[in-house]
Amino acid sequence: MNIEELFPTQYAKTNVDKILSNISYAHFKRPSSPISIIAPAGFGKTHILRYIAYNRKYRRRYLRLRKVEFIYVNINEVLIEKVGGANGFIWAPDYAPQTVALEKILYRKVINKQQELKRQIKQYPSVPDSWSKDILIESIEALVSDFPDKNFYFIFDDVDKLFQFETISISNLIKYIRDRYRGNIECIFSINTTRWFEEIKAETHGEIANYLTQNTIVLVLMDVKETELYVDSPLVNFYSKYIAHNLPSYKSKLKKIQILSGGYLPYKKYLFNSISGIEKVGMNPALVNISEKLIASLTTKQRGILFNIISGVNVPSSWDLSFLEETGIIKNFSNKKTFFSPIFRKYLEIRKRV
């Protein structure tokens, strides 16, 4: 069982709605573009995509999903997959080892989905000793043929990690699958950082960036209600829901955590597990590390905008500013730009002085 199967039906509702509003049966019957999910580090992107793929309870809100199935692929699985050869990889001039690994992972996932729909679950079927792309295509062909009334979304989570190693053969494989099974198969990509687009364009792979940005969805910070539904573990969720939620001290702590975290899950998790009173929380190494990961996932221009705002410099309109506002990192309050969290503001003030 995946932990996301235990998540409540209203989990991350704003972001789930944003993603699923782009999905409908009609989407497969017209020329379409893959969907790309973009979010800074720590926005809970992987949990949300796994929730969409594995949790069936939320589907009651979306009748149009009755004909849609999701096949989730975490790119970290691909990067650790051994594909044969003396060093664990098959090296070929025009066929990168990561592409072979992706094919094998996809094969397993497709077979698992076919068995799941037939109610004959058998986790991780074996991969044939001798491998070719035809084996993968045959498995997809069988899945589509067995369930002609279904439409399938392949979710490639953290796809930017894969393209850091290889671009051409991987993108060709994905495009080939989409084109061959147009009307039955579409893709959702998730990208962990907008900075990646900056880097890949600089490396003359602009066509890949353009392909992945035809239809983008930007995730936003969770609001108070949604962060209360955040599941760190089933036991924590049980404790907060059934035991502590009516305790005045617990309610007071949750309210303070929301104010300090601003809906940013890594901050919330740290504050929730903090031994000392959260009133005494200062800019300690743990919070600095969390903040560094967030800012490192932004582009150079986006980081510049944040430091300009903290320095009181006027910031002109731009795509990067709009992105920061859409995510909720920057908020407009009384015609002034501010930040989602006092912790993040403090971090920026300290960084500015260094």
KEDO-556011 format. One record per residue: x, y, z of N, C-alpha, C in turn; residue in one letter. Coordinates in steps of 0.05 Angstrom, whole numbers, padded with zeros to 5 digits, always signed. Example, Ala and Ser with C-alpha at 12.3 -4.5 7.8 and 13.67 -1.06 7.14 Angstrom:
KEDO-556011
+00264-00114+00156+00246-00090+00156+00264-00066+00156a/+00257-00045+00142+00273-00021+00143+00258+00001+00157s/
//
This chain:
KEDO-556011
+00017-00024+00000+00000+00000+00000+00017+00025+00000m/+00009+00046-00015+00022+00071-00015+00009+00089+00006n/+00026+00105+00020+00015+00122+00041-00006+00141+00031i/-00003+00150+00005-00022+00169-00006-00051+00158-00007e/-00053+00131-00006-00080+00119-00006-00095+00125+00019e/-00080+00133+00041-00092+00139+00066-00099+00169+00069l/-00090+00185+00050-00094+00214+00053-00124+00220+00051f/-00133+00241+00065-00162+00249+00064-00170+00259+00037p/-00196+00259+00031-00206+00266+00005-00202+00295-00003t/-00198+00312+00017-00195+00341+00012-00165+00349+00011q/-00147+00329+00011-00119+00335+00012-00110+00353-00011y/-00096+00375-00005-00085+00393-00026-00105+00399-00047a/-00130+00405-00039-00152+00407-00058-00147+00428-00080k/-00136+00451-00072-00131+00473-00092-00113+00463-00114t/-00091+00450-00107-00072+00441-00128-00083+00417-00143n/-00096+00399-00129-00108+00376-00143-00129+00385-00163v/-00145+00405-00155-00165+00415-00174-00152+00428-00198d/-00130+00443-00193-00116+00456-00216-00106+00435-00236k/-00096+00413-00226-00085+00393-00244-00108+00378-00258i/-00128+00369-00243-00149+00353-00255-00168+00368-00272l/-00169+00395-00269-00187+00411-00286-00176+00411-00315s/-00150+00404-00318-00138+00402-00345-00142+00375-00357n/-00154+00357-00342-00158+00329-00352-00187+00324-00357i/-00193+00314-00380-00220+00306-00386-00219+00286-00409s/-00241+00272-00413-00242+00252-00434-00237+00266-00461y/-00248+00290-00464-00246+00305-00489-00216+00312-00495a/-00200+00313-00474-00172+00320-00478-00158+00301-00497h/-00167+00276-00497-00155+00255-00513-00165+00256-00542f/-00187+00269-00547-00200+00268-00573-00193+00292-00590k/-00175+00309-00581-00167+00332-00598-00136+00334-00596r/-00124+00349-00614-00095+00353-00612-00089+00366-00585p/-00071+00353-00570-00066+00362-00543-00036+00364-00537s/-00030+00376-00515-00002+00379-00506+00001+00365-00479s/+00025+00355-00474+00029+00343-00447+00026+00365-00426p/+00018+00356-00402+00015+00375-00380+00041+00375-00363i/+00051+00398-00357+00075+00400-00340+00068+00414-00314s/+00075+00401-00292+00070+00412-00265+00097+00424-00256i/+00096+00450-00250+00120+00464-00241+00116+00474-00212i/+00135+00469-00195+00133+00478-00168+00161+00481-00156a/+00165+00501-00139+00191+00503-00125+00194+00480-00105p/+00218+00476-00096+00223+00454-00077+00206+00457-00052a/+00195+00434-00042+00181+00434-00017+00151+00440-00019g/+00140+00441-00043+00112+00447-00046+00095+00421-00046f/+00107+00398-00041+00091+00374-00038+00083+00362-00065g/+00098+00368-00086+00090+00359-00113+00089+00329-00115k/+00108+00315-00105+00108+00285-00107+00085+00273-00092t/+00080+00282-00068+00056+00272-00053+00031+00277-00069h/+00028+00300-00081+00003+00307-00095+00000+00288-00120i/+00022+00284-00135+00020+00267-00159+00015+00238-00151l/+00027+00229-00130+00022+00201-00121-00006+00199-00110r/-00016+00220-00097-00044+00220-00087-00063+00217-00111y/-00058+00232-00132-00075+00231-00156-00074+00203-00168i/-00050+00191-00168-00046+00164-00181-00058+00142-00164a/-00055+00143-00138-00061+00120-00121-00086+00122-00104y/-00095+00146-00098-00118+00149-00080-00143+00150-00097n/-00161+00132-00092-00186+00130-00107-00209+00145-00095r/-00207+00152-00069-00230+00164-00055-00237+00191-00066k/-00217+00207-00073-00222+00234-00083-00237+00235-00109y/-00237+00213-00124-00249+00213-00151-00279+00218-00151r/-00291+00215-00128-00320+00220-00127-00326+00249-00135r/-00307+00267-00131-00311+00295-00138-00308+00300-00168r/-00297+00281-00182-00290+00285-00211-00302+00262-00227y/-00326+00265-00236-00339+00244-00251-00325+00239-00278l/-00313+00260-00289-00299+00256-00315-00275+00238-00313r/-00266+00231-00288-00243+00214-00286-00251+00184-00286l/-00276+00178-00290-00284+00150-00289-00271+00134-00312r/-00262+00147-00333-00250+00133-00355-00220+00138-00357k/-00209+00150-00336-00180+00158-00336-00165+00141-00315v/-00142+00130-00323-00124+00116-00305-00097+00129-00306e/-00083+00128-00283-00056+00141-00281-00035+00120-00277f/-00013+00123-00290+00011+00105-00286+00034+00123-00277i/+00041+00120-00252+00060+00138-00239+00089+00127-00242y/+00107+00144-00251+00136+00136-00253+00152+00158-00239v/+00166+00149-00217+00185+00167-00204+00212+00164-00218n/+00223+00186-00227+00247+00185-00243+00271+00174-00226i/+00269+00177-00200+00290+00165-00183+00292+00135-00187n/+00269+00122-00192+00270+00093-00198+00286+00088-00223e/+00283+00105-00243+00297+00102-00269+00327+00105-00265v/+00335+00124-00249+00363+00131-00245+00378+00109-00230l/+00364+00093-00214+00378+00071-00200+00374+00044-00213i/+00359+00043-00235+00354+00018-00249+00378+00009-00265e/+00387-00016-00260+00409-00027-00276+00399-00040-00301k/+00412-00036-00323+00402-00045-00348+00421-00064-00363v/+00439-00076-00348+00457-00096-00360+00484-00084-00368g/+00502-00101-00377+00529-00092-00385+00548-00095-00361g/+00574-00092-00367+00594-00097-00346+00591-00077-00323a/+00584-00052-00329+00582-00032-00308+00553-00027-00300n/+00535-00045-00307+00507-00042-00300+00491-00027-00321g/+00504-00017-00342+00490-00002-00362+00497-00012-00390f/+00478-00010-00409+00484-00015-00437+00491+00011-00450i/+00515+00013-00459+00523+00038-00472+00521+00035-00503w/+00509+00055-00515+00506+00055-00544+00506+00084-00553a/+00518+00090-00577+00521+00117-00586+00495+00133-00586p/+00473+00120-00596+00448+00135-00600+00426+00125-00581d/+00434+00110-00560+00414+00098-00543+00424+00098-00514y/+00417+00119-00500+00429+00124-00473+00419+00103-00453a/+00435+00096-00434+00427+00076-00413+00402+00085-00398p/+00400+00111-00393+00376+00121-00379+00350+00115-00395q/+00353+00115-00421+00329+00109-00438+00321+00080-00435t/+00341+00063-00434+00336+00034-00430+00323+00030-00403v/+00333+00043-00383+00322+00041-00356+00293+00051-00355a/+00288+00073-00368+00261+00084-00369+00242+00064-00383l/+00251+00051-00404+00234+00032-00418+00227+00008-00399e/+00247-00001-00384+00242-00024-00367+00223-00017-00344k/+00226+00007-00332+00208+00016-00311+00180+00019-00322i/+00178+00031-00346+00151+00034-00358+00138+00007-00364l/+00154-00012-00372+00144-00039-00378+00131-00050-00352y/+00145-00049-00330+00135-00059-00304+00109-00045-00297r/+00109-00018-00299+00086-00003-00291+00062-00009-00309k/+00066-00012-00335+00044-00018-00353+00032-00045-00347v/+00049-00065-00342+00040-00092-00335+00024-00092-00309i/+00035-00077-00289+00021-00075-00263-00006-00062-00266n/-00008-00041-00283-00034-00028-00287-00053-00047-00301k/-00044-00062-00320-00061-00081-00334-00072-00102-00314q/-00054-00112-00296-00062-00132-00277-00081-00120-00256q/-00075-00095-00248-00093-00081-00229-00121-00079-00240e/-00123-00071-00265-00150-00068-00277-00164-00095-00281l/-00148-00116-00283-00160-00142-00285-00163-00155-00257k/-00156-00139-00236-00158-00148-00208-00140-00172-00202r/-00117-00173-00216-00098-00194-00211-00071-00181-00205q/-00069-00170-00181-00046-00155-00174-00021-00173-00170i/+00000-00166-00183+00026-00180-00180+00048-00159-00182k/+00058-00150-00160+00076-00128-00160+00103-00134-00174q/+00113-00115-00189+00138-00116-00202+00143-00142-00217y/+00130-00146-00240+00135-00169-00256+00164-00169-00266p/+00174-00193-00272+00202-00195-00281+00204-00183-00309s/+00228-00172-00315+00234-00161-00341+00249-00182-00357v/+00242-00186-00383+00255-00206-00399+00286-00202-00400p/+00301-00223-00402+00330-00222-00402+00340-00206-00426d/+00330-00212-00449+00338-00197-00473+00317-00175-00478s/+00327-00151-00482+00309-00128-00481+00310-00113-00508w/+00286-00104-00516+00283-00085-00538+00259-00068-00533s/+00258-00046-00547+00236-00027-00543+00209-00040-00551k/+00211-00060-00569+00186-00074-00578+00171-00087-00555d/+00186-00096-00535+00173-00109-00512+00155-00089-00497i/+00165-00065-00493+00150-00043-00481+00125-00036-00497l/+00129-00033-00524+00107-00025-00541+00086-00047-00542i/+00094-00072-00541+00074-00094-00541+00058-00093-00515e/+00070-00086-00492+00055-00085-00467+00035-00062-00467s/+00043-00039-00479+00025-00017-00481+00002-00023-00500i/+00009-00037-00522-00011-00045-00542-00032-00063-00528e/-00023-00082-00512-00041-00100-00498-00059-00085-00478a/-00047-00066-00464-00063-00050-00444-00085-00034-00458l/-00078-00020-00480-00097-00004-00494-00118-00021-00507v/-00111-00045-00517-00130-00063-00530-00149-00075-00510s/-00138-00083-00487-00155-00096-00466-00175-00077-00454d/-00168-00051-00453-00186-00031-00441-00190-00007-00460f/-00204-00012-00482-00208+00010-00502-00224+00033-00492p/-00240+00029-00470-00256+00051-00459-00241+00068-00439d/-00216+00061-00434-00199+00076-00415-00180+00094-00429k/-00173+00116-00415-00152+00134-00424-00130+00134-00403n/-00105+00134-00411-00083+00131-00392-00065+00156-00392f/-00059+00165-00368-00039+00186-00364-00014+00174-00352y/+00009+00177-00366+00035+00170-00354+00044+00195-00339f/+00049+00192-00313+00060+00213-00296+00090+00209-00293i/+00106+00227-00303+00135+00226-00300+00143+00247-00279f/+00148+00238-00255+00154+00256-00233+00184+00263-00232d/+00190+00289-00230+00218+00299-00230+00232+00292-00256d/+00219+00297-00279+00230+00290-00305+00255+00306-00311v/+00258+00329-00298+00282+00345-00303+00308+00330-00295d/+00306+00312-00275+00329+00297-00266+00338+00278-00288k/+00319+00268-00303+00326+00249-00325+00339+00264-00348l/+00328+00287-00355+00339+00302-00377+00366+00314-00371f/+00374+00314-00346+00401+00324-00339+00422+00304-00350q/+00414+00279-00354+00433+00258-00363+00431+00256-00394f/+00407+00257-00405+00404+00252-00433+00378+00266-00442e/+00377+00275-00466+00353+00289-00475+00340+00277-00500t/+00356+00272-00521+00344+00266-00547+00330+00240-00547i/+00343+00217-00539+00330+00191-00541+00306+00189-00522s/+00308+00201-00498+00286+00200-00479+00262+00215-00490i/+00267+00240-00500+00244+00255-00510+00232+00242-00535s/+00249+00229-00551+00239+00215-00575+00221+00191-00567n/+00230+00177-00545+00214+00154-00535+00186+00164-00526l/+00186+00185-00510+00161+00195-00499+00143+00205-00522i/+00155+00220-00540+00139+00230-00563+00128+00208-00580k/+00144+00187-00583+00135+00164-00600+00111+00151-00587y/+00112+00147-00561+00089+00134-00547+00064+00151-00549i/+00067+00177-00544+00044+00196-00546+00033+00196-00574r/+00050+00198-00594+00040+00199-00622+00027+00173-00631d/+00039+00151-00623+00028+00125-00632+00001+00119-00620r/-00003+00128-00595-00027+00121-00581-00043+00147-00574y/-00042+00166-00592-00057+00191-00588-00087+00184-00587r/-00101+00194-00567-00128+00187-00563-00131+00167-00541g/-00109+00154-00533-00109+00135-00511-00090+00142-00489n/-00067+00155-00496-00046+00160-00477-00038+00189-00478i/-00035+00201-00455-00024+00228-00452-00004+00228-00429e/+00011+00250-00426+00032+00251-00406+00028+00274-00387c/+00036+00270-00362+00039+00292-00343+00069+00291-00334i/+00082+00314-00336+00110+00316-00327+00110+00334-00302f/+00128+00328-00284+00132+00347-00262+00161+00356-00262s/+00165+00381-00257+00191+00393-00258+00196+00407-00231i/+00218+00400-00219+00223+00409-00191+00232+00437-00189n/+00239+00450-00211+00250+00477-00209+00248+00491-00236t/+00241+00516-00234+00240+00533-00259+00269+00539-00268t/+00288+00537-00249+00316+00542-00256+00326+00523-00278r/+00314+00499-00279+00322+00479-00299+00318+00489-00327w/+00296+00504-00332+00290+00515-00358+00312+00534-00367f/+00321+00550-00347+00342+00569-00352+00368+00554-00361e/+00374+00532-00347+00399+00518-00353+00397+00503-00380e/+00374+00490-00385+00372+00474-00409+00371+00491-00434i/+00360+00515-00433+00360+00533-00456+00388+00542-00461k/+00403+00546-00440+00431+00555-00443+00448+00533-00456a/+00439+00507-00453+00454+00485-00465+00443+00477-00493e/+00429+00496-00505+00418+00493-00533+00398+00470-00535t/+00384+00464-00513+00363+00444-00514+00336+00458-00511h/+00333+00481-00524+00309+00497-00522+00284+00482-00531g/+00288+00463-00551+00265+00449-00561+00252+00432-00539e/+00268+00421-00521+00258+00404-00499+00242+00422-00480i/+00254+00445-00473+00240+00464-00455+00214+00473-00467a/+00214+00479-00493+00189+00487-00507+00168+00465-00506n/+00177+00441-00510+00158+00418-00510+00145+00414-00483y/+00161+00420-00462+00151+00416-00434+00136+00440-00423l/+00135+00462-00438+00122+00486-00427+00097+00494-00444t/+00088+00476-00460+00064+00482-00477+00039+00485-00459q/+00037+00470-00438+00014+00471-00421+00023+00467-00392n/+00029+00488-00378+00041+00487-00351+00020+00493-00330t/+00024+00480-00307+00007+00485-00283+00027+00491-00260i/+00023+00514-00248+00040+00522-00225+00026+00516-00199v/+00039+00501-00182+00028+00494-00156+00030+00518-00137l/+00011+00519-00118+00011+00541-00099+00015+00530-00071v/+00022+00548-00053+00024+00541-00024-00003+00533-00014l/-00004+00514+00005-00029+00506+00016-00040+00527+00036m/-00067+00528+00037-00079+00547+00056-00081+00533+00083d/-00094+00547+00102-00095+00536+00130-00109+00509+00131v/-00132+00508+00118-00148+00483+00119-00132+00460+00107k/-00119+00465+00084-00105+00443+00071-00080+00434+00086e/-00066+00452+00099-00043+00443+00115-00051+00428+00139t/-00075+00433+00150-00085+00417+00172-00090+00388+00163e/-00095+00384+00137-00100+00358+00126-00074+00344+00117l/-00052+00359+00120-00026+00347+00112-00020+00323+00129y/-00012+00301+00115-00007+00276+00129+00023+00271+00130v/+00035+00274+00153+00063+00268+00156+00067+00238+00160d/+00048+00226+00175+00047+00197+00179+00019+00191+00189s/+00010+00166+00184-00017+00159+00194-00021+00163+00224p/-00001+00158+00240-00004+00162+00269-00007+00191+00276l/+00009+00209+00263+00007+00237+00269-00021+00247+00260v/-00030+00237+00237-00057+00245+00228-00079+00236+00247n/-00077+00211+00257-00096+00201+00276-00097+00217+00301f/-00073+00223+00311-00070+00238+00336-00083+00266+00333y/-00076+00280+00312-00086+00307+00308-00116+00308+00303s/-00126+00288+00288-00154+00287+00280-00173+00279+00303k/-00165+00259+00319-00183+00247+00338-00177+00253+00367y/-00153+00261+00373-00145+00265+00401-00140+00294+00407i/-00122+00307+00392-00112+00333+00400-00127+00357+00388a/-00144+00352+00367-00155+00374+00352-00173+00393+00368h/-00184+00383+00390-00202+00400+00407-00187+00412+00431n/-00162+00405+00434-00147+00417+00457-00139+00446+00450l/-00146+00465+00468-00140+00493+00462-00110+00498+00456p/-00092+00484+00471-00064+00488+00466-00055+00478+00439s/-00068+00456+00429-00061+00445+00403-00071+00464+00381y/-00096+00474+00385-00107+00493+00365-00090+00518+00363k/-00081+00528+00386-00065+00552+00387-00038+00547+00373s/-00026+00523+00378-00001+00517+00365-00004+00515+00335k/-00026+00502+00326-00030+00500+00297-00033+00527+00283l/-00047+00545+00297-00051+00572+00286-00024+00586+00283k/-00008+00584+00304+00018+00597+00303+00036+00585+00282k/+00034+00558+00279+00050+00544+00259+00043+00554+00231i/+00017+00557+00226+00008+00566+00200+00018+00594+00194q/+00017+00612+00214+00027+00639+00210+00057+00639+00204i/+00072+00623+00219+00101+00623+00215+00109+00608+00189l/+00095+00586+00183+00103+00570+00159+00092+00582+00134s/+00069+00596+00136+00056+00607+00112+00046+00586+00093g/+00042+00562+00103+00033+00540+00086+00055+00524+00072g/+00080+00531+00079+00103+00517+00067+00108+00492+00083y/+00105+00469+00071+00105+00443+00086+00131+00437+00101l/+00155+00442+00089+00180+00437+00104+00181+00453+00130p/+00173+00479+00129+00172+00495+00153+00152+00483+00173y/+00129+00476+00163+00108+00466+00181+00117+00440+00195k/+00129+00422+00179+00139+00397+00191+00159+00403+00213k/+00178+00421+00208+00198+00427+00228+00185+00439+00253y/+00167+00458+00249+00154+00471+00272+00137+00452+00288l/+00123+00434+00274+00106+00415+00287+00122+00396+00305f/+00146+00388+00295+00163+00370+00310+00183+00383+00329n/+00181+00410+00330+00200+00425+00346+00195+00420+00376s/+00217+00414+00390+00215+00407+00418+00210+00433+00434i/+00225+00454+00427+00222+00479+00442+00196+00493+00433s/+00186+00512+00449+00163+00527+00441+00167+00542+00416g/+00147+00543+00398+00152+00555+00372+00155+00585+00374i/+00147+00597+00397+00151+00626+00401+00181+00632+00402e/+00197+00612+00409+00226+00617+00412+00242+00609+00387k/+00228+00602+00366+00242+00593+00342+00257+00616+00330v/+00283+00612+00325+00300+00632+00312+00310+00620+00286g/+00327+00636+00272+00337+00626+00246+00361+00607+00252m/+00354+00582+00258+00374+00562+00264+00383+00548+00239n/+00404+00531+00240+00414+00517+00216+00393+00501+00201p/+00374+00488+00216+00354+00472+00203+00336+00489+00185a/+00327+00512+00195+00310+00530+00180+00326+00543+00157l/+00351+00549+00161+00368+00559+00140+00370+00539+00117v/+00374+00514+00124+00377+00493+00104+00351+00490+00088n/+00328+00490+00101+00302+00489+00088+00299+00512+00068i/+00306+00536+00078+00303+00560+00062+00322+00560+00038s/+00346+00549+00042+00366+00547+00020+00355+00530-00003e/+00343+00507+00005+00332+00489-00016+00310+00503-00032k/+00293+00518-00019+00272+00532-00033+00284+00553-00052l/+00302+00569-00043+00312+00590-00060+00330+00579-00082i/+00343+00556-00077+00361+00544-00097+00344+00533-00121a/+00318+00528-00116+00302+00517-00138+00290+00539-00156s/+00296+00565-00150+00286+00587-00166+00307+00596-00186l/+00299+00611-00206+00317+00621-00226+00333+00644-00215t/+00354+00652-00229+00370+00675-00221+00353+00700-00219t/+00335+00704-00239+00318+00728-00239+00298+00727-00216k/+00288+00704-00210+00269+00702-00187+00282+00707-00161q/+00307+00697-00157+00322+00703-00133+00327+00733-00131r/+00334+00745-00154+00340+00774-00154+00315+00790-00146g/+00292+00782-00155+00267+00796-00148+00263+00795-00117i/+00267+00771-00105+00264+00768-00076+00282+00787-00061l/+00307+00789-00069+00326+00806-00055+00321+00835-00060f/+00311+00842-00084+00303+00870-00089+00280+00878-00071n/+00261+00861-00068+00238+00867-00051+00247+00871-00022i/+00264+00854-00012+00273+00856+00015+00290+00881+00019i/+00302+00891-00003+00319+00915-00001+00302+00940-00007s/+00277+00937-00013+00259+00960-00018+00261+00971-00046g/+00272+00955-00064+00275+00964-00092+00249+00957-00107v/+00240+00976-00124+00216+00971-00139+00220+00949-00160n/+00202+00931-00163+00205+00909-00181+00185+00911-00204v/+00194+00913-00229+00176+00915-00251+00162+00889-00257p/+00140+00890-00272+00125+00866-00279+00142+00849-00297s/+00140+00822-00293+00154+00803-00310+00142+00776-00306s/+00149+00756-00323+00139+00729-00320+00149+00718-00293w/+00174+00724-00286+00185+00713-00261+00170+00723-00236d/+00163+00749-00237+00148+00760-00215+00120+00748-00213l/+00108+00744-00237+00081+00731-00238+00083+00703-00227s/+00104+00689-00233+00108+00661-00223+00109+00661-00192f/+00125+00679-00181+00128+00680-00152+00102+00688-00139l/+00086+00705-00152+00060+00712-00140+00040+00690-00143e/+00041+00675-00165+00023+00653-00169+00028+00631-00149e/+00053+00625-00143+00059+00604-00124+00051+00613-00095t/+00050+00639-00090+00044+00649-00064+00069+00656-00048g/+00093+00653-00060+00117+00661-00046+00117+00691-00041i/+00108+00706-00061+00105+00735-00057+00075+00741-00055i/+00067+00757-00036+00039+00764-00033+00036+00795-00034k/+00014+00804-00044+00008+00833-00045-00011+00840-00022n/-00001+00858-00005-00017+00866+00018-00017+00896+00020f/-00040+00909+00018-00042+00938+00020-00024+00952+00000s/-00024+00942-00025-00008+00953-00047+00022+00950-00042n/+00030+00933-00024+00058+00928-00018+00063+00898-00021k/+00087+00891-00031+00094+00863-00035+00108+00853-00009k/+00098+00830-00001+00110+00818+00023+00114+00788+00018t/+00123+00774+00038+00130+00746+00034+00111+00727+00050f/+00109+00703+00041+00090+00684+00052+00095+00677+00081f/+00120+00680+00090+00127+00670+00117+00147+00689+00130s/+00143+00696+00155+00164+00712+00170+00190+00698+00172p/+00190+00672+00172+00215+00657+00172+00231+00662+00147i/+00217+00660+00124+00230+00664+00098+00240+00693+00096f/+00224+00712+00105+00233+00740+00105+00259+00743+00121r/+00260+00731+00145+00284+00733+00161+00308+00722+00148k/+00304+00699+00134+00325+00686+00119+00336+00705+00098y/+00318+00718+00083+00327+00736+00062+00342+00760+00073l/+00333+00770+00095+00346+00793+00108+00375+00785+00116e/+00378+00761+00127+00405+00752+00135+00422+00748+00110i/+00411+00735+00089+00426+00731+00065+00435+00757+00052r/+00418+00777+00053+00424+00803+00041+00448+00816+00054k/+00450+00811+00081+00472+00824+00095+00499+00810+00092r/+00498+00785+00083+00522+00769+00080+00538+00778+00056v/
//
